[in-house]
C-alpha cells in the first residue's frame, strides 16, 4: 500500500496526525506531492520528519519559492510567510528541499504537484483526459488542496487533498492510499489550536490560521474539483 500526501505547508500537528494513521494502515511507501513549506510556522520540523523517514518529495510552488529565492506572483501574504520561513529553515533543510523531483512515475501511476503540463504551478480545478500523460492510468496531483477521486475515460485522477490547509470545506487533514484494491481517500482530525498557537507565537495575526477551522483558504473561500465539460473546455 502506498500513501500519497500533499501540501503539508509547515503544519506539523497535522502531519504528525496523518503519519500516525498511515503507520496504522501499515503503508509500505509514502510519497509527498510537494509544498512541505509555506503558510504555517513549523516548516523546518516538517522537512526533518520527511527527511528522517526517507519520504521522497515532489517540488511544489512554495518549495520552489524557498529554494529559488523567488516570490509568489499572486500574493503578498504568501511572500510575507515565505520570507519568515527563509529565516528559520536551515541550510541543510533547504538543500534537502532543493533535491525534490519535478515528478515521479511508478508503472502506470504518475505523481506531480500541479499538472503534468506545468508541474509546479498549474491548478487543476477542471479535469479532462488531456491532463493524463501517455501511459498514465492513474494521475495524482496536489496544489489545489481539494481532495477528490474522479474516473475519466477509464482512468483515475486523484488529488489526495492537503494535510496542512484543506480547502474543500472539511477541516480534517487529508491523504490518499493506493493498493491492489484501488484508491482510498482518508481524513484525520488534528489539533488545529496547536497550529494556530504556533502561528501566533511567530507573530502572525489570527486571520492566517482561522481558516483551518472551516477547511478553507485564508479568507474563507472553499474550492472544488470537477470533470471538465468536453463541450466547453
C-alpha positions in Angstrom: 0.0 0.0 0.0 1.3 3.5 -1.0 0.3 6.6 1.0 0.1 9.8 -1.0 0.3 13.0 0.9 0.5 16.7 -0.2 0.5 20.3 0.8 1.8 20.0 4.3 2.6 23.7 4.5 4.5 23.7 7.7 1.6 22.3 9.7 3.4 19.9 12.0 0.4 18.8 14.2 -1.5 17.8 11.0 1.5 16.0 9.6 2.0 14.0 12.8 -1.6 13.0 12.9 -1.6 11.8 9.3 1.6 9.8 9.7 0.2 8.1 12.8 -2.8 7.0 10.7 -0.5 5.9 7.8 1.5 3.8 10.2 -1.7 2.2 11.5 -2.5 1.2 7.9 1.0 -0.3 7.5 1.7 1.5 4.3 5.0 0.4 2.7 5.7 3.6 0.9 4.9 7.3 1.3 5.1 9.9 -1.5 4.8 13.6 -0.9 3.4 15.7 -3.8 5.1 18.8 -2.6 4.6 22.1 -0.7 6.2 20.9 2.6 6.7 24.6 3.4 4.5 27.7 3.2 1.6 29.1 5.3 2.3 27.7 8.8 5.0 28.1 11.4 7.0 24.8 11.5 8.4 24.2 8.0 11.8 23.0 9.2 10.2 20.5 11.6 8.1 19.1 8.7 11.2 18.8 6.5 13.0 16.9 9.2 10.1 14.4 9.6 10.1 13.6 5.9 13.9 13.5 5.7 14.1 11.1 8.7 11.5 8.8 7.2 13.1 8.8 3.7 9.9 10.2 2.1 10.5 11.5 -1.4 9.2 14.9 -2.2 8.0 16.4 -5.4 8.7 20.1 -5.9 5.7 22.3 -5.1 5.4 26.0 -5.8 6.1 27.0 -2.2 9.0 24.7 -2.0 10.3 26.4 -5.2 9.9 29.9 -3.6 12.2 28.8 -0.7 14.8 27.0 -2.9 15.0 29.6 -5.7 14.7 32.8 -3.6 11.8 33.9 -5.9 8.5 35.2 -4.6 4.9 34.3 -5.3 3.5 36.4 -8.2 0.0 36.3 -6.8 0.1 37.1 -3.1 1.9 39.5 -0.7 0.6 37.4 2.2 2.3 34.3 0.8 5.5 36.2 0.3 5.5 37.5 3.9 5.2 34.0 5.2 7.9 32.7 2.8 10.2 35.5 3.9 9.7 34.5 7.5 10.3 30.8 6.7 13.6 31.6 4.9 14.8 32.9 8.2 14.1 29.8 10.2 14.8 27.0 7.7 18.4 25.7 8.0 20.8 25.5 5.0 20.6 21.7 5.3 16.8 21.7 5.2 16.8 24.0 2.2 19.3 21.7 0.5 17.0 18.7 1.1 14.1 20.6 -0.3 16.2 21.5 -3.3 16.6 17.8 -4.2 12.8 17.5 -4.7 11.9 15.9 -8.1 9.6 17.5 -10.7 7.5 14.3 -10.9 7.6 10.6 -10.1 6.4 7.6 -12.2 5.7 4.2 -10.8 4.4 1.9 -13.6 1.1 3.5 -14.7 0.9 5.7 -11.6 2.1 9.2 -12.2 2.7 11.8 -9.4 3.1 15.5 -9.7 2.4 18.7 -7.7 0.5 20.9 -10.1 -0.2 19.2 -13.5 1.9 17.2 -16.0 1.9 20.1 -18.3 3.0 22.6 -15.6 4.4 20.5 -12.7 4.9 23.3 -10.2 2.1 25.8 -10.7 -1.0 24.8 -12.7 -4.2 24.4 -10.6 -6.4 21.6 -11.8 -9.9 22.5 -10.9 -11.4 21.0 -14.1 -10.0 17.7 -15.1 -10.1 16.3 -18.6 -8.4 13.3 -20.4 -5.9 15.8 -21.9 -4.3 16.1 -18.4 -3.2 12.5 -18.4 0.3 11.9 -19.9 0.8 8.9 -22.2 1.0 5.7 -20.2 -0.8 7.1 -17.1 -3.7 5.1 -15.8 -3.7 7.0 -12.5 -2.7 10.6 -12.1 -2.0 12.0 -8.6 -1.7 15.8 -8.3 -1.9 18.2 -5.4 -1.7 22.1 -5.3 -5.5 22.9 -5.1 -5.9 21.4 -1.6 -9.1 19.7 -2.6 -9.5 16.0 -2.0 -11.1 14.1 -4.9 -11.1 10.9 -6.8 -12.5 11.0 -10.3 -12.9 8.4 -13.1 -12.3 9.9 -16.5 -12.4 7.8 -19.7 -11.3 4.6 -17.8 -8.5 6.4 -16.0 -8.4 7.8 -12.5 -7.5 11.3 -11.3 -6.7 11.7 -7.6 -5.9 14.8 -5.5 -5.1 13.4 -2.0 -6.1 16.7 -0.5 -4.0 18.9 1.8 -2.5 17.9 5.1 -1.8 21.4 6.2 -4.6 23.6 4.8 -7.6 21.7 3.4 -9.8 23.9 1.2 -12.8 21.7 0.5 -14.9 22.5 3.5 -13.6 19.7 5.7 -11.0 20.9 8.2 -9.6 17.4 8.8 -6.1 16.7 7.3 -6.3 14.7 4.1 -4.4 12.0 2.3 -4.9 9.0 0.0 -3.8 5.4 -0.3 -3.2 3.3 -3.4 -3.3 -0.5 -3.2 -4.5 -3.5 -5.2 -8.0 -2.6 -4.1 -7.7 0.9 -5.7 -7.5 4.4 -4.4 -9.0 5.3 -1.0 -9.4 8.8 0.4 -8.7 9.4 4.1 -9.3 12.2 6.6 -7.8 12.7 10.1 -8.6 15.1 12.9 -5.7 17.0 14.4 -5.1 19.7 17.0 -5.8 22.9 15.0 -5.4 25.0 18.2 -1.8 23.9 18.4 -1.1 25.0 14.8 -2.8 28.4 15.4 -0.8 28.9 18.6 2.5 28.4 16.8 1.4 31.0 14.2 0.5 33.5 16.8 3.8 32.8 18.6 5.6 33.6 15.3 3.8 36.9 15.2 1.1 36.3 12.6 -2.5 37.5 13.2 -5.3 35.1 13.7 -6.6 35.5 10.1 -3.6 33.4 8.9 -5.0 30.3 10.8 -8.7 30.8 11.5 -9.5 29.3 8.0 -8.2 26.0 9.3 -11.3 25.6 11.4 -13.6 25.5 8.4 -11.4 23.9 5.8 -10.9 26.9 3.6 -8.3 29.2 2.0 -7.1 32.1 4.1 -10.0 34.5 3.7 -12.6 31.7 3.7 -13.0 30.5 0.1 -13.9 26.9 -0.3 -13.0 25.2 -3.6 -14.0 22.1 -5.6 -12.7 20.0 -8.5 -14.9 18.8 -11.3 -14.6 16.9 -14.6 -14.3 19.4 -17.5 -17.3 19.7 -19.9 -15.9 18.5 -23.2 -18.4 20.8 -25.0 -16.9 23.9 -23.4 -13.4 23.1 -22.3 
